[in-house]
Amino acid sequence: MERNPIVYILASAKHGTLYIGVTSNLAKRLHEHREGLIKGFTSRYGLTRLVHFESFEDMTSAILREKQLKKWRRDWKLNLIEATNPSWIDLAEGLGLGTAIPQR
């Protein structure tokens, strides 16, 4: 996957805990989250399932969108995810990035 600014949402499960992030290399960032290489919120809550992502032309636009989404109410975020991913499947598999590591 070539480098391009992406805002992404990870989830622990359907309607579970959510994390919103931004990256220029989604494959690398997902690997870091899934292997627990990034200590903190995502590793503490087992957030490994990619449930939503948006691509942008530049990092400035991506960061603005990330900040916007982080300010949204939870129900708005759930609606955003369910508009394109109603089953909350792990979208990483469709991108050739493999599926989330099953939670213990």
N, C-alpha and C positions, 0 to 999 in steps of 0.2 A: 504494500500500500504506500503510495507516494505521500510525501509530507504536505499536509494542508491543514489549516486551522479548523478544529472541530470542537463543538460543545457537546458533551455527552452526559447521560444520566445512567447511573448504576443503581441497581436495586438488590435487596436481599431476597425478595420474593414478591409475588403479586401483592400490591398495596402495602409492601413492607417499607423498610427504611430506605431513603433515597439519598444519593450523592450527586451533585452537579459539578462537573469539572470542565476544563478546557485544555487542549493539547494540540501540538502540530504533528504528532505521530501516535495515532490511536492504537496501533498494534503494540508498540512499545509500552504505552501507558497502561493498556489492559493487562499486559504481561506483568508489569510492576504491581498492579492492584491484586491480581490473582495469585501471585507468588508471595504476597505479603511483604514486598520490598519497600513499600511505603507505609511506615508505621503511623498510626493515627486512626481517624474516623473509619475509613473504609476497611482496614484490617480488623478493627475492634468489632464492627458490626457485620462482617462477612459480606461486603458488597462486591459482588463479582459479575453479576448479570447485567449486560448492556441492554437497556430497554428503550433507549432513545438517543439519537445523535443528529446534529445539524452541521453541515459544512459551510465554510465562509471563505470569501476571497482573501481576507487579510485577518491577521491576529487581533487588530484593534476592534474590528466588528465582532469577532468571536468573544472577546473579553467583555464587551458591552452586553452581548446577549447572555453570557454566563451570569453577570451581575444582575441583569433583569430577571432571569429565571430564579435566582437565589432569593429575590425579594417577593416572588409570587407566593400566594397562599397555596397550601398543600393540595387542595381540591383542584386548583387550576393546573398544577403539575400533573396530577393523576389524569385529568382530562386530556392534557397534551400527549401523554404517553399512550392513553387508550385510543386516541384519534387515529394513530398509525400502527399501534401494536396492542390490540385489545386482549390478546392472550398473554402478554408480557413475556413472550419468548426471548431467548438470548439472541440478539441480533448479530452478535459477533460471529456466529457460525455461518450466517449468510454472507459475511464479508471474508470468509476463509480464515478466521482467527480462532476457530475452535469454540467449544462451549465452556461455560463457567465450571469451575471446580465445584463438585457437590459439597454442600456444607455438612459439617460433622454434627 
